């Protein structure tokens, strides 16, 4: 089985309107290995969400090629799951927690017993085995986001795409959810592409941090995070190396904002 799971080659996206065109993404090329956790950061408005929508097959690029597991992406791939920031909009309030997690499995031709097994496993993985009969509106924001993650886990995707999923929760809940993502990655070998605007979060979570330039966007740096796989909110963040890495990423983003970074000539 090839080690490379996702390949983005010379991706470009231009938005056309009656008032003219806007070049959102200039030229992005990135790769992601199977079982890797890659974080993407960049200045506000640099096109992070546009990039994810193209990768997810929700938006057609103007130029370039996206391949997932060797197949070109031209529509939403069946072996991909997405978790968005606005968990309240992604959950159906009239379905129970179990019903929300099970929903995408209904289209996969699985038996009732297999669906139940996958839902039970996913709810246990996110710490919600006690909440299956509850409705989303009865849960806190952090628990609702756990439901959204459980639905993705139950679906068993080749790659999980997460678009600033913890931006709307409080700091303590965010830390708990970050540790949940790290655990899912390590224990289940999940391939995760995680977009965030939080620099510390990107360094804490990622095995690599891809820093994007300001729009029209290109990859300013692809940084390897050489921290131990097992991470702790207190001990890891207190490490001198953690401080060095987050300072480096912060400096890169500030350079991007000021337009100081120059794309290398190919």
ZADOPA-809484 format. One record per residue (C-alpha): x, y, z; residue number from 1. Coordinates in nm, 2 decimals, padded with zeros to 4 digits, m for minus. Example, Ala and Ser with C-alpha at 12.3 -4.5 7.8 and 13.67 -1.06 7.14 Angstrom:
! residues 2
<<01.23 m00.45 00.78> 1>
<<01.37 m00.11 00.71> 2>
END
This chain:
! residues 266
<<00.00 00.00 00.00> 1>
<<00.15 00.34 m00.10> 2>
<<00.27 00.56 00.19> 3>
<<00.14 00.88 00.04> 4>
<<m00.24 00.92 00.10> 5>
<<m00.31 01.28 m00.02> 6>
<<m00.14 01.48 m00.29> 7>
<<m00.22 01.84 m00.38> 8>
<<m00.03 01.96 m00.69> 9>
<<m00.02 02.32 m00.80> 10>
<<m00.36 02.40 m00.67> 11>
<<m00.50 02.74 m00.78> 12>
<<m00.84 02.89 m00.71> 13>
<<m00.98 03.21 m00.86> 14>
<<m01.33 03.33 m00.77> 15>
<<m01.51 03.50 m01.06> 16>
<<m01.79 03.76 m01.01> 17>
<<m01.96 04.04 m01.19> 18>
<<m01.71 04.29 m01.04> 19>
<<m01.40 04.09 m01.14> 20>
<<m01.19 03.80 m01.02> 21>
<<m01.02 03.73 m00.69> 22>
<<m00.72 03.49 m00.67> 23>
<<m00.77 03.32 m00.34> 24>
<<m00.51 03.04 m00.38> 25>
<<m00.21 03.11 m00.60> 26>
<<m00.02 02.78 m00.61> 27>
<<m00.03 02.52 m00.33> 28>
<<00.15 02.18 m00.34> 29>
<<00.14 01.96 m00.03> 30>
<<00.15 01.58 00.04> 31>
<<00.02 01.39 00.34> 32>
<<00.13 01.04 00.44> 33>
<<m00.10 00.76 00.55> 34>
<<m00.15 00.78 00.93> 35>
<<m00.02 01.13 00.96> 36>
<<m00.16 01.43 01.15> 37>
<<m00.09 01.75 00.96> 38>
<<m00.19 02.10 01.08> 39>
<<m00.24 02.40 00.85> 40>
<<m00.21 02.75 00.97> 41>
<<m00.18 03.09 00.81> 42>
<<m00.30 03.46 00.83> 43>
<<m00.67 03.53 00.85> 44>
<<m00.83 03.52 00.51> 45>
<<m00.54 03.33 00.35> 46>
<<m00.77 03.06 00.20> 47>
<<m00.74 02.78 00.45> 48>
<<m01.11 02.69 00.43> 49>
<<m01.10 02.72 00.05> 50>
<<m00.81 02.48 00.04> 51>
<<m01.01 02.23 00.25> 52>
<<m01.32 02.26 00.04> 53>
<<m01.12 02.18 m00.27> 54>
<<m00.95 01.88 m00.10> 55>
<<m01.30 01.76 00.01> 56>
<<m01.44 01.79 m00.34> 57>
<<m01.69 02.06 m00.24> 58>
<<m01.52 02.32 m00.45> 59>
<<m01.37 02.29 m00.80> 60>
<<m01.01 02.43 m00.83> 61>
<<m00.93 02.66 m01.11> 62>
<<m00.61 02.46 m01.18> 63>
<<m00.41 02.19 m01.03> 64>
<<m00.47 01.83 m00.92> 65>
<<m00.59 01.67 m00.59> 66>
<<m00.54 01.30 m00.55> 67>
<<m00.66 01.09 m00.25> 68>
<<m00.53 00.73 m00.23> 69>
<<m00.42 00.75 m00.60> 70>
<<m00.77 00.87 m00.73> 71>
<<m00.83 01.22 m00.85> 72>
<<m01.07 01.42 m00.64> 73>
<<m01.35 01.57 m00.85> 74>
<<m01.64 01.52 m00.60> 75>
<<m01.67 01.44 m00.23> 76>
<<m01.47 01.12 m00.19> 77>
<<m01.65 00.83 m00.01> 78>
<<m01.34 00.76 00.20> 79>
<<m01.33 01.10 00.36> 80>
<<m01.51 01.26 00.66> 81>
<<m01.53 01.62 00.76> 82>
<<m01.57 01.79 01.10> 83>
<<m01.65 02.16 01.09> 84>
<<m01.64 02.44 01.34> 85>
<<m02.01 02.49 01.36> 86>
<<m02.11 02.16 01.51> 87>
<<m02.46 02.29 01.58> 88>
<<m02.53 02.30 01.21> 89>
<<m02.39 01.96 01.14> 90>
<<m02.60 01.77 01.39> 91>
<<m02.97 01.70 01.34> 92>
<<m03.16 01.82 01.65> 93>
<<m03.45 01.57 01.60> 94>
<<m03.21 01.27 01.60> 95>
<<m03.06 01.13 01.92> 96>
<<m02.68 01.11 01.96> 97>
<<m02.69 00.75 01.83> 98>
<<m02.91 00.85 01.54> 99>
<<m02.67 01.13 01.44> 100>
<<m02.36 00.90 01.46> 101>
<<m02.53 00.62 01.27> 102>
<<m02.68 00.84 00.99> 103>
<<m02.39 00.82 00.74> 104>
<<m02.36 00.44 00.80> 105>
<<m02.72 00.39 00.67> 106>
<<m02.59 00.44 00.31> 107>
<<m02.31 00.19 00.33> 108>
<<m02.52 m00.13 00.31> 109>
<<m02.42 m00.25 00.66> 110>
<<m02.63 m00.48 00.87> 111>
<<m02.80 m00.34 01.18> 112>
<<m02.56 m00.53 01.40> 113>
<<m02.25 m00.39 01.23> 114>
<<m02.39 m00.04 01.25> 115>
<<m02.46 m00.08 01.62> 116>
<<m02.11 m00.21 01.67> 117>
<<m01.95 00.09 01.49> 118>
<<m02.17 00.34 01.67> 119>
<<m02.10 00.18 02.01> 120>
<<m01.72 00.18 01.94> 121>
<<m01.73 00.55 01.82> 122>
<<m01.92 00.67 02.12> 123>
<<m01.68 00.49 02.36> 124>
<<m01.39 00.64 02.17> 125>
<<m01.51 01.00 02.24> 126>
<<m01.63 00.94 02.59> 127>
<<m02.00 00.95 02.51> 128>
<<m02.11 00.59 02.57> 129>
<<m02.36 00.72 02.83> 130>
<<m02.52 00.98 02.60> 131>
<<m02.66 00.77 02.31> 132>
<<m03.02 00.84 02.39> 133>
<<m02.98 01.22 02.45> 134>
<<m03.05 01.48 02.18> 135>
<<m02.78 01.73 02.07> 136>
<<m02.97 02.03 02.22> 137>
<<m02.94 01.86 02.56> 138>
<<m02.56 01.86 02.54> 139>
<<m02.29 02.12 02.59> 140>
<<m02.10 02.26 02.30> 141>
<<m01.80 02.04 02.37> 142>
<<m02.01 01.73 02.39> 143>
<<m02.19 01.82 02.06> 144>
<<m01.85 01.84 01.89> 145>
<<m01.76 01.50 02.03> 146>
<<m02.08 01.37 01.87> 147>
<<m01.96 01.52 01.53> 148>
<<m01.62 01.35 01.58> 149>
<<m01.79 01.02 01.68> 150>
<<m01.99 01.03 01.36> 151>
<<m01.66 01.06 01.16> 152>
<<m01.49 00.78 01.36> 153>
<<m01.78 00.55 01.30> 154>
<<m01.76 00.61 00.93> 155>
<<m01.40 00.49 00.93> 156>
<<m01.27 00.73 00.67> 157>
<<m00.92 00.71 00.51> 158>
<<m00.87 01.07 00.60> 159>
<<m01.04 01.30 00.85> 160>
<<m01.06 01.67 00.76> 161>
<<m01.11 01.91 01.05> 162>
<<m01.18 02.28 00.98> 163>
<<m01.11 02.49 01.30> 164>
<<m01.33 02.24 01.49> 165>
<<m01.25 02.38 01.84> 166>
<<m01.28 02.76 01.77> 167>
<<m01.62 02.79 01.93> 168>
<<m01.55 02.61 02.26> 169>
<<m01.39 02.74 02.59> 170>
<<m01.03 02.69 02.67> 171>
<<m01.07 02.39 02.90> 172>
<<m01.30 02.21 02.66> 173>
<<m01.06 02.28 02.38> 174>
<<m00.77 02.12 02.56> 175>
<<m00.98 01.81 02.62> 176>
<<m01.08 01.79 02.26> 177>
<<m00.72 01.84 02.14> 178>
<<m00.62 01.54 02.36> 179>
<<m00.90 01.34 02.21> 180>
<<m00.78 01.41 01.86> 181>
<<m00.42 01.31 01.96> 182>
<<m00.55 00.99 02.11> 183>
<<m00.76 00.90 01.81> 184>
<<m00.46 00.96 01.59> 185>
<<m00.22 00.75 01.80> 186>
<<m00.45 00.46 01.90> 187>
<<m00.64 00.42 01.57> 188>
<<m00.38 00.54 01.33> 189>
<<m00.62 00.80 01.19> 190>
<<m00.50 01.03 00.91> 191>
<<m00.60 01.38 01.00> 192>
<<m00.57 01.71 00.82> 193>
<<m00.64 01.98 01.08> 194>
<<m00.69 02.35 01.00> 195>
<<m00.66 02.60 01.28> 196>
<<m00.59 02.96 01.35> 197>
<<m00.43 02.88 01.69> 198>
<<m00.06 02.85 01.66> 199>
<<m00.01 02.67 01.99> 200>
<<m00.28 02.42 01.89> 201>
<<m00.11 02.35 01.56> 202>
<<00.23 02.27 01.73> 203>
<<00.07 02.06 02.01> 204>
<<m00.14 01.85 01.77> 205>
<<00.07 01.82 01.46> 206>
<<00.34 01.60 01.33> 207>
<<00.39 01.87 01.07> 208>
<<00.27 02.23 01.05> 209>
<<00.21 02.37 00.70> 210>
<<00.23 02.75 00.71> 211>
<<00.04 02.93 00.43> 212>
<<00.12 03.28 00.30> 213>
<<m00.13 03.55 00.27> 214>
<<m00.36 03.54 m00.03> 215>
<<m00.30 03.46 m00.31> 216>
<<m00.18 03.16 m00.11> 217>
<<00.12 02.94 m00.14> 218>
<<00.31 02.71 00.11> 219>
<<00.55 02.93 00.30> 220>
<<00.69 02.66 00.51> 221>
<<00.64 02.29 00.58> 222>
<<00.77 02.24 00.93> 223>
<<00.83 01.90 01.10> 224>
<<00.72 01.90 01.47> 225>
<<00.99 01.70 01.65> 226>
<<00.81 01.65 01.98> 227>
<<00.74 01.31 02.13> 228>
<<00.42 01.13 02.01> 229>
<<00.28 01.12 02.36> 230>
<<00.19 01.47 02.46> 231>
<<00.05 01.64 02.77> 232>
<<m00.12 01.98 02.80> 233>
<<00.11 02.08 03.09> 234>
<<00.44 01.90 03.03> 235>
<<00.46 01.93 02.65> 236>
<<00.36 02.30 02.65> 237>
<<00.63 02.37 02.92> 238>
<<00.91 02.22 02.70> 239>
<<01.17 02.47 02.57> 240>
<<01.14 02.30 02.23> 241>
<<00.76 02.36 02.22> 242>
<<00.83 02.73 02.28> 243>
<<01.09 02.74 02.01> 244>
<<00.85 02.58 01.76> 245>
<<00.55 02.79 01.84> 246>
<<00.77 03.11 01.83> 247>
<<00.90 03.00 01.49> 248>
<<00.55 02.94 01.35> 249>
<<00.43 03.28 01.49> 250>
<<00.72 03.46 01.33> 251>
<<00.64 03.29 00.99> 252>
<<00.28 03.40 01.01> 253>
<<00.38 03.76 01.10> 254>
<<00.62 03.76 00.80> 255>
<<00.33 03.63 00.58> 256>
<<00.10 03.91 00.71> 257>
<<00.37 04.17 00.62> 258>
<<00.43 04.02 00.28> 259>
<<00.80 03.96 00.36> 260>
<<00.81 03.60 00.26> 261>
<<00.90 03.54 m00.10> 262>
<<00.79 03.23 m00.29> 263>
<<01.09 03.05 m00.43> 264>
<<01.12 03.05 m00.81> 265>
<<01.08 02.70 m00.96> 266>
END
